[in-house]
């Protein structure tokens, strides 16, 4: 009898919980991914969302879900107080898909380049996301200047705003040009001009950029969460790229 009671006690105390909502997992749910309730609440498709950037070089992108509702609130909270357990389960749904979409099995693990911030204490999420993904985080880029918030800029102004806003940390021919392709990593994708500018900087140094991976993308007005358009404006205080 005591053994049965002890077993029941252990199952209650040690029952795994969802890293996002902290609710006990149901049978068949794993700790490495969001629970079924969170997947529905955050609108996380099983294989993520994908599309292609509008700005050149029109790279393919993949993300966990739409930047709206509960997922938007969660990411804003993560910017203020990051939790690596939450980030790991959010990227779990897209990491395998990203490997198949961007990777070359013969070239080795993907190299992951987080989008850097201009401020010293900038957005911490791109670096944390890159560390949560299978692959090799690299630090090849830095901001060359500050840029304006883009939520009031039209397309031409956004392009000028981001033009030449990145540079290599070590100028000159890159010793990293040979090897696996690079994947740009960010938390939120909106117009795509920020990651496009980063990609052009890397490509100008002879590096191959395979695509963009992020946690969420802002839906285009008039299109559902599954659409492939990118919204041309951001919300005050969000400052996605």
C-alpha positions as CSV (number, residue, x, y, z in Angstrom):
1,X,0.0,0.0,0.0
2,X,2.8,2.4,0.9
3,X,4.5,1.8,-2.4
4,X,1.3,2.6,-4.3
5,X,0.9,5.8,-2.3
6,X,4.5,6.7,-2.9
7,X,4.2,6.1,-6.6
8,X,1.1,8.3,-6.7
9,X,2.8,11.0,-4.8
10,X,5.8,11.0,-7.1
11,X,3.6,11.1,-10.2
12,X,1.9,14.2,-8.8
13,X,5.1,16.0,-7.6
14,X,7.2,15.0,-10.6
15,X,4.6,15.3,-13.3
16,X,6.1,17.3,-16.2
17,X,4.5,20.7,-17.0
18,X,4.4,22.8,-20.2
19,X,7.2,25.3,-20.2
20,X,4.9,28.1,-21.5
21,X,1.8,27.8,-19.3
22,X,3.2,25.6,-16.4
23,X,0.1,23.3,-16.6
24,X,0.7,19.6,-16.3
25,X,1.1,17.9,-19.6
26,X,-1.4,15.4,-21.0
27,X,-0.4,11.9,-22.0
28,X,1.4,11.9,-25.2
29,X,2.6,15.6,-24.8
30,X,6.3,16.2,-24.5
31,X,8.3,18.8,-22.6
32,X,10.2,19.9,-25.7
33,X,7.2,21.4,-27.4
34,X,4.2,23.6,-26.4
35,X,1.3,21.7,-25.0
36,X,-1.9,21.4,-27.1
37,X,-3.6,24.2,-25.2
38,X,-0.7,26.6,-25.8
39,X,-0.4,25.6,-29.4
40,X,-4.1,26.5,-29.9
41,X,-4.0,29.6,-27.8
42,X,-0.8,31.0,-29.5
43,X,-2.0,29.9,-32.9
44,X,1.1,27.8,-33.6
45,X,0.8,25.6,-36.8
46,X,2.4,22.2,-36.5
47,X,5.1,23.1,-39.1
48,X,5.1,26.8,-38.6
49,X,4.5,29.5,-41.2
50,X,6.7,30.2,-44.2
51,X,7.0,32.6,-47.1
52,X,9.5,34.8,-49.0
53,X,10.7,38.3,-48.2
54,X,9.5,41.1,-50.5
55,X,12.7,43.1,-50.3
56,X,15.7,41.8,-52.2
57,X,17.3,39.3,-52.0
58,X,13.8,37.8,-51.4
59,X,15.0,35.1,-49.0
60,X,12.7,32.3,-47.8
61,X,11.6,32.7,-44.2
62,X,10.0,30.4,-41.6
63,X,8.5,31.2,-38.2
64,X,6.5,29.6,-35.4
65,X,3.3,31.6,-35.7
66,X,1.6,35.0,-36.4
67,X,2.6,38.0,-34.4
68,X,-0.8,38.6,-32.9
69,X,-2.9,38.0,-29.8
70,X,-1.4,35.7,-27.2
71,X,1.8,35.1,-29.1
72,X,2.4,38.8,-29.4
73,X,1.9,39.3,-25.7
74,X,4.2,36.4,-24.9
75,X,7.0,37.7,-27.0
76,X,6.7,41.2,-25.6
77,X,7.0,39.7,-22.1
78,X,10.0,37.6,-23.2
79,X,11.7,40.8,-24.4
80,X,11.3,42.2,-20.9
81,X,12.2,39.0,-19.0
82,X,13.5,36.2,-21.3
83,X,13.0,32.6,-20.3
84,X,15.2,30.2,-22.2
85,X,12.8,27.3,-21.5
86,X,9.9,29.1,-23.2
87,X,12.1,30.1,-26.2
88,X,13.3,26.5,-26.6
89,X,9.8,25.1,-26.9
90,X,8.7,27.9,-29.2
91,X,11.5,27.2,-31.7
92,X,11.1,23.4,-31.4
93,X,8.2,23.4,-33.9
94,X,10.3,25.2,-36.6
95,X,13.8,24.0,-36.0
96,X,13.4,20.7,-37.9
97,X,11.5,22.4,-40.7
98,X,14.2,25.0,-40.9
99,X,16.9,22.4,-41.2
100,X,15.1,20.7,-44.1
101,X,14.3,24.0,-45.8
102,X,17.6,25.8,-45.4
103,X,20.2,23.1,-44.6
104,X,22.6,21.1,-46.8
105,X,23.2,17.6,-45.2
106,X,26.6,17.5,-46.8
107,X,27.7,21.0,-45.5
108,X,27.2,20.3,-41.7
109,X,25.1,22.2,-39.2
110,X,23.5,25.5,-40.1
111,X,25.3,28.7,-39.0
112,X,22.9,31.0,-37.2
113,X,23.5,34.8,-37.3
114,X,21.3,36.7,-34.9
115,X,20.2,40.2,-36.0
116,X,22.3,42.6,-33.8
117,X,20.9,45.6,-32.0
118,X,22.4,49.1,-32.2
119,X,22.0,49.7,-28.4
120,X,24.3,47.9,-26.0
121,X,21.3,46.7,-24.1
122,X,19.1,45.9,-27.1
123,X,16.7,43.1,-27.8
124,X,18.1,40.0,-26.2
125,X,15.9,37.5,-28.1
126,X,17.7,36.9,-31.4
127,X,20.8,35.7,-29.5
128,X,18.8,33.5,-27.2
129,X,16.8,32.0,-30.1
130,X,20.0,31.2,-32.0
131,X,21.4,29.4,-28.9
132,X,18.2,27.5,-28.5
133,X,18.3,26.2,-32.1
134,X,20.4,23.2,-33.3
135,X,23.3,24.7,-35.2
136,X,26.3,27.0,-34.7
137,X,25.6,30.6,-33.6
138,X,28.0,33.0,-35.2
139,X,28.7,36.7,-34.6
140,X,29.7,38.1,-37.9
141,X,27.6,41.3,-38.0
142,X,27.2,44.5,-36.1
143,X,25.1,47.6,-36.6
144,X,27.0,50.4,-38.4
145,X,24.5,53.1,-37.4
146,X,21.2,53.8,-35.7
147,X,18.0,53.5,-37.6
148,X,14.5,55.0,-37.2
149,X,11.5,53.1,-36.1
150,X,9.8,52.0,-39.3
151,X,6.1,52.0,-38.4
152,X,5.4,55.4,-40.1
153,X,7.7,54.9,-43.1
154,X,6.6,53.9,-46.6
155,X,8.4,51.2,-48.5
156,X,11.0,53.5,-50.2
157,X,11.8,55.2,-46.8
158,X,12.1,51.9,-45.1
159,X,14.6,50.7,-47.7
160,X,16.7,53.9,-47.3
161,X,16.4,53.7,-43.5
162,X,18.0,50.2,-43.5
163,X,20.5,50.7,-46.3
164,X,24.1,50.0,-45.2
165,X,22.9,49.7,-41.6
166,X,25.1,46.6,-41.0
167,X,28.8,45.8,-41.4
168,X,31.0,42.9,-40.8
169,X,32.8,42.8,-37.5
170,X,36.0,41.9,-39.3
171,X,36.1,43.8,-42.6
172,X,37.8,42.3,-45.7
173,X,37.4,38.9,-47.3
174,X,35.7,36.6,-44.8
175,X,37.4,33.4,-43.8
176,X,33.9,32.1,-43.1
177,X,32.8,32.1,-46.7
178,X,33.5,28.4,-47.1
179,X,31.2,26.3,-45.0
180,X,27.5,25.8,-44.2
181,X,25.1,28.5,-45.2
182,X,24.0,31.2,-42.8
183,X,20.4,31.6,-41.5
184,X,19.4,35.0,-40.1
185,X,17.7,34.8,-36.7
186,X,15.2,37.4,-35.3
187,X,12.3,37.3,-33.0
188,X,9.7,39.2,-35.1
189,X,9.5,39.7,-38.8
190,X,7.4,42.6,-40.3
191,X,8.5,44.4,-43.4
192,X,11.6,42.3,-43.9
193,X,13.8,45.3,-44.7
194,X,16.0,44.8,-41.6
195,X,16.9,41.1,-42.4
196,X,17.2,41.9,-46.1
197,X,19.8,44.6,-45.3
198,X,21.7,42.2,-43.1
199,X,21.6,39.5,-45.8
200,X,22.9,41.9,-48.5
201,X,25.8,42.8,-46.2
202,X,26.8,39.2,-45.7
203,X,26.3,38.3,-49.4
204,X,28.5,41.3,-50.3
205,X,31.3,39.6,-48.4
206,X,30.9,36.4,-50.3
207,X,28.8,34.6,-47.7
208,X,25.8,32.4,-48.5
209,X,22.6,33.3,-46.7
210,X,20.0,30.5,-47.0
211,X,17.0,32.2,-45.3
212,X,15.4,33.7,-42.2
213,X,14.1,32.1,-39.0
214,X,12.0,34.0,-36.5
215,X,9.4,33.3,-33.8
216,X,6.6,35.4,-35.3
217,X,5.6,37.4,-38.4
218,X,3.2,40.3,-38.5
219,X,0.2,39.4,-40.6
220,X,-0.6,41.7,-43.5
221,X,-3.8,43.6,-43.1
222,X,-6.7,41.8,-44.8
223,X,-4.9,38.4,-44.7
224,X,-5.2,35.6,-42.2
225,X,-2.5,34.2,-40.0
226,X,-1.6,31.7,-42.7
227,X,-1.0,34.2,-45.4
228,X,2.4,34.8,-46.7
229,X,2.4,38.6,-46.9
230,X,4.3,40.8,-44.6
231,X,2.7,43.7,-42.8
232,X,4.1,47.2,-43.6
233,X,3.8,48.7,-40.2
234,X,4.5,47.8,-36.6
235,X,2.8,48.6,-33.4
236,X,4.1,51.3,-31.0
237,X,6.6,49.8,-28.6
238,X,7.1,46.5,-30.4
239,X,9.9,47.7,-32.8
240,X,10.2,44.4,-34.7
241,X,12.4,44.4,-37.9
